[in-house]
Amino acid sequence: MAGELGLHARPAAEFARSASRFASEVRVAKGGREADAKSVLLVLTLDVRRGDRVRLSASGPDAEAAVEELARLVASQ
């Protein structure tokens, strides 16, 4: 996570909105915890901070595009 504050409320909302544009099921994980990337509240529960590493995964018709777009978004946060 590159952003100074990580995935706090505003970036988490942007992340979830971006994930929601895809038909695929999209997940984000940090440490041993995983969340539905389309849910702002669940993303916030991961407590992603600057310097943290997250894992993105998706399954469905546009899974590859979803992971690519969200990876770019996370890198730019």
Secondary structure, DSSP 8 states (H G I E B T S, - for coil): --SSS-S-HHHHHHHHHHHHTSSSEEEEEETTEEEETT-HHHHHHT---TT---EEEEESTTHHHHHHHHHHHHHH-
